[in-house]
């Protein structure tokens, strides 16, 4: 096992800062990718709800037309 250094030099602090920044850049990229995927899936779900709503409206209109036609 290597022993830990007690002193942090400016160079080591700068290296740590760069590594942390790179890590956050990767996390940000992952979140952007996830966000894009979620938007695509929500758009697909919205389209399915829109189609279901159209089907329900057409079905209701058909029922109303049938009731009116049988009452004539």
C-alpha positions in Angstrom: 0.0 0.0 0.0 1.3 3.4 -0.8 1.3 6.0 1.9 -0.8 9.1 1.5 0.8 12.4 1.1 0.2 14.9 3.8 0.7 18.1 1.8 -1.3 19.2 -1.2 0.7 21.2 -3.6 -0.9 23.7 -6.0 -0.1 21.4 -8.9 -2.0 18.5 -7.2 -4.9 20.7 -6.5 -5.0 21.8 -10.1 -4.9 18.2 -11.2 -7.7 17.3 -8.9 -9.8 20.3 -10.2 -9.3 19.1 -13.8 -10.3 15.5 -12.9 -13.4 16.7 -11.0 -14.4 19.0 -13.9 -14.0 16.1 -16.4 -16.1 13.9 -14.2 -18.9 16.5 -14.1 -18.7 17.0 -17.9 -19.4 13.2 -18.3 -22.3 13.4 -15.8 -23.7 16.4 -17.7 -23.4 14.6 -21.0 -25.2 11.5 -19.5 -28.0 13.7 -18.2 -28.4 15.4 -21.6 -28.6 12.0 -23.2 -31.1 10.8 -20.7 -33.2 13.9 -21.0 -33.3 13.5 -24.8 -34.4 9.9 -24.4 -37.1 10.8 -21.9 -38.4 13.5 -24.2 -38.7 11.0 -27.1 -40.5 8.5 -24.9 -42.9 11.1 -23.5 -43.7 12.2 -27.0 -44.5 8.6 -27.9 -46.8 8.3 -24.9 -48.5 11.7 -25.8 -49.1 10.4 -29.3 -50.7 7.2 -27.9 -53.0 9.3 -25.6 -54.0 11.5 -28.6 -54.9 8.4 -30.6 -56.9 7.0 -27.7 -58.7 10.2 -27.3 -59.6 10.3 -31.0 -60.9 6.7 -30.8 -63.0 7.5 -27.8 -64.5 10.6 -29.5 -65.3 8.6 -32.6 -66.8 5.8 -30.6 -69.0 8.2 -28.6 -70.1 9.9 -31.8 -71.0 6.5 -33.2 -73.1 5.7 -30.1 -74.9 9.0 -30.2 -75.6 8.5 -33.9 -76.9 5.0 -33.3 -79.2 6.2 -30.5 -80.5 9.0 -32.6 -81.0 6.7 -35.6 -83.0 4.2 -33.5 -85.3 6.9 -32.1 -86.4 8.1 -35.6 
